[in-house]
Amino acid sequence: MEPALPLPHPGPRLVNVHQAKTQLSRLIDAAHAGETIVLAKAGKPWARLMPLAPPPPQRVPGRLRSQGPLGDPVVLLEPMEADELASWDESSLISAVPHP
């Protein structure tokens, strides 16, 4: 049975470089799990081992294809009716954006 891992510290864990050489694999796993480890040289902080930021979500072309084709794309280029334009101007979504 493998020994239980210590509870995470409130701040980064300080590890001496010599100790880090012998436990690099465990330290990398801990960093991947979200822990920040500060590597120290002669007791002074020297470097930081921390998890990478997650990659941005990838765009999936054709994701909305199941919704069916757009009826008449030319309609998107036509000007709005006055009452429809007024409802856009009165929308709470628009009021959050500052007007120049």
SULNORVEN-V153749 format. One record per backbone hydrogen bond with DSSP energy under -0.5 kcal/mol. CO is the residue of the C=O (numbers start at 0). NH is the residue of the N-H. Records with the same first field share a line. If there is no record, write none. Layout:
CO->NH + NH
This chain:
12->14 + 37
14->39
15->19
16->20
17->21
18->22
20->23
22->26
23->27
24->28
25->29
26->30
27->31
28->32
29->34
30->33
34->36
35->12
36->38 + 48
37->14
38->45 + 46
39->16 + 41
40->43
43->40
46->38
47->49
48->36
58->60
59->62
61->64
63->66
64->67
71->74
72->75
73->76
74->77
80->84
81->85
82->86
83->87
84->88
85->89
87->90
90->94
91->95
93->96
95->97
